[in-house]
Amino acid sequence: MRSTTVTIGGKRYELTPPGKEELRLLDKFVIKHRRSVLQLAKDNLEGLSADLQQALLRDALQIEAARSPTSVTPVEYGAVLDTREGCAYLFWLMMKRTKPDLTLDEVEEMIQDATDDEFARLIEERDKVQEHEPEQLEPPE
């Protein structure tokens, strides 16, 4: 198991790859926070002809109907985990082994307080852990 160290708010924290229990929790989090394909289509109808709008909504409904309620695609992982809320949740899961007293609220506050440049750096540091253990971020079976 590989880990990395990040500095947030002037303090250093160790990020460890998520284990099976953390991955189970992560799946639930991503499922709860992923965007609706239908809502995404509705948000992008402006400027399209009526025919294209109808086709887009029809396709979105089909995709939404086929979407698994219990599994997550890599695209959905990225879309959720690259938000501040998603990043904070994953950081909290990755910090729990070495900082068990650290709360999700505390990690969320740290991530929210980070500048955009700091946030981008934190994503890069988080991804270093994922690069070492890519199979760890695949949805558990």
C-alpha positions as CSV (number, residue, x, y, z in Angstrom):
1,M,0.0,0.0,0.0
2,R,1.5,3.3,-1.1
3,S,0.7,6.7,0.5
4,T,1.6,10.3,0.0
5,T,1.8,13.4,2.3
6,V,-0.1,16.6,1.6
7,T,0.0,20.0,3.2
8,I,-3.3,21.6,3.9
9,G,-3.6,24.8,5.8
10,G,0.0,24.6,6.9
11,K,-0.4,21.1,8.3
12,R,0.8,17.8,6.9
13,Y,-1.4,14.8,6.4
14,E,-0.8,11.3,5.1
15,L,-3.1,10.0,2.4
16,T,-3.4,6.3,2.3
17,P,-5.1,4.3,-0.5
18,P,-8.7,3.5,0.4
19,G,-9.4,-0.1,1.5
20,K,-12.5,-2.2,0.8
21,E,-14.7,-0.5,3.4
22,E,-13.7,3.0,2.3
23,L,-14.4,2.0,-1.4
24,R,-17.9,0.8,-0.3
25,L,-18.5,4.2,1.4
26,L,-17.1,6.0,-1.6
27,D,-19.4,4.2,-4.0
28,K,-22.4,5.2,-1.9
29,F,-21.2,8.8,-1.8
30,V,-20.7,9.0,-5.6
31,I,-24.0,7.4,-6.3
32,K,-25.7,9.9,-4.0
33,H,-23.9,12.9,-5.6
34,R,-23.6,12.0,-9.2
35,R,-25.5,14.3,-11.6
36,S,-28.7,13.1,-13.3
37,V,-28.1,12.6,-17.0
38,L,-31.6,13.9,-17.7
39,Q,-30.9,17.1,-15.6
40,L,-27.6,17.6,-17.5
41,A,-29.5,17.3,-20.8
42,K,-32.2,19.8,-19.6
43,D,-29.5,22.2,-18.6
44,N,-28.1,22.2,-22.1
45,L,-31.2,22.5,-24.3
46,E,-30.7,26.3,-25.0
47,G,-29.8,27.0,-28.6
48,L,-30.8,23.6,-29.9
49,S,-33.6,23.1,-32.4
50,A,-36.8,21.5,-31.2
51,D,-35.8,18.2,-33.0
52,L,-32.4,18.2,-31.3
53,Q,-33.9,19.0,-27.9
54,Q,-36.3,16.1,-28.3
55,A,-33.5,13.7,-29.4
56,L,-31.3,14.8,-26.5
57,L,-34.0,14.3,-23.9
58,R,-35.0,11.0,-25.4
59,D,-31.4,9.8,-25.3
60,A,-30.9,11.1,-21.7
61,L,-34.0,9.2,-20.6
62,Q,-32.7,6.0,-22.1
63,I,-29.3,6.5,-20.5
64,E,-30.9,7.3,-17.1
65,A,-33.1,4.2,-17.3
66,A,-30.1,2.0,-18.1
67,R,-28.0,3.5,-15.4
68,S,-27.1,1.1,-12.6
69,P,-28.4,2.3,-9.2
70,T,-25.6,0.4,-7.4
71,S,-22.5,0.9,-9.5
72,V,-20.4,3.8,-10.7
73,T,-18.6,4.5,-13.9
74,P,-15.1,6.0,-14.0
75,V,-16.5,9.2,-15.5
76,E,-19.0,9.5,-12.6
77,Y,-16.2,9.0,-10.1
78,G,-14.2,11.8,-11.7
79,A,-17.1,14.1,-12.0
80,V,-17.9,13.8,-8.3
81,L,-14.4,13.4,-6.8
82,D,-13.0,16.4,-8.6
83,T,-15.5,18.7,-6.8
84,R,-14.5,20.2,-3.5
85,E,-17.2,18.2,-1.7
86,G,-16.1,15.0,-3.4
87,C,-12.4,15.7,-2.8
88,A,-13.0,16.4,0.8
89,Y,-14.9,13.1,1.3
90,L,-12.2,11.1,-0.4
91,F,-9.4,12.9,1.5
92,W,-11.3,12.2,4.8
93,L,-11.5,8.5,3.8
94,M,-7.8,8.5,2.9
95,M,-6.8,10.2,6.2
96,K,-8.8,8.1,8.6
97,R,-6.1,5.5,9.2
98,T,-3.5,8.0,10.3
99,K,-5.8,10.7,11.8
100,P,-8.9,8.8,13.2
101,D,-10.0,11.8,15.2
102,L,-10.2,14.1,12.1
103,T,-13.9,14.7,11.2
104,L,-15.4,15.0,7.8
105,D,-16.5,18.5,8.7
106,E,-12.9,19.5,9.5
107,V,-11.6,18.1,6.2
108,E,-14.5,19.8,4.3
109,E,-13.5,23.1,5.9
110,M,-9.9,22.7,4.9
111,I,-10.8,21.9,1.3
112,Q,-13.3,24.8,1.1
113,D,-10.7,27.2,2.5
114,A,-8.0,26.2,-0.1
115,T,-7.4,28.6,-3.0
116,D,-8.1,27.3,-6.5
117,D,-4.4,26.7,-7.0
118,E,-4.1,24.9,-3.7
119,F,-7.1,22.8,-4.6
120,A,-5.6,21.8,-8.0
121,R,-2.4,20.8,-6.2
122,L,-4.4,18.7,-3.7
123,I,-6.1,16.9,-6.6
124,E,-2.7,16.2,-8.1
125,E,-1.4,14.8,-4.8
126,R,-4.5,12.7,-4.3
127,D,-4.1,11.3,-7.8
128,K,-0.5,10.2,-6.9
129,V,-2.0,7.8,-4.4
130,Q,-4.4,6.6,-7.1
131,E,-1.6,6.2,-9.7
132,H,0.2,3.8,-7.3
133,E,-2.9,1.7,-6.7
134,P,-5.2,2.2,-9.7
135,E,-7.2,-1.0,-9.0
136,Q,-8.1,0.4,-5.6
137,L,-10.4,3.0,-7.2
138,E,-12.3,0.6,-9.3
139,P,-15.8,-0.1,-7.9
140,P,-15.8,-3.2,-5.7
141,E,-17.6,-6.2,-7.0
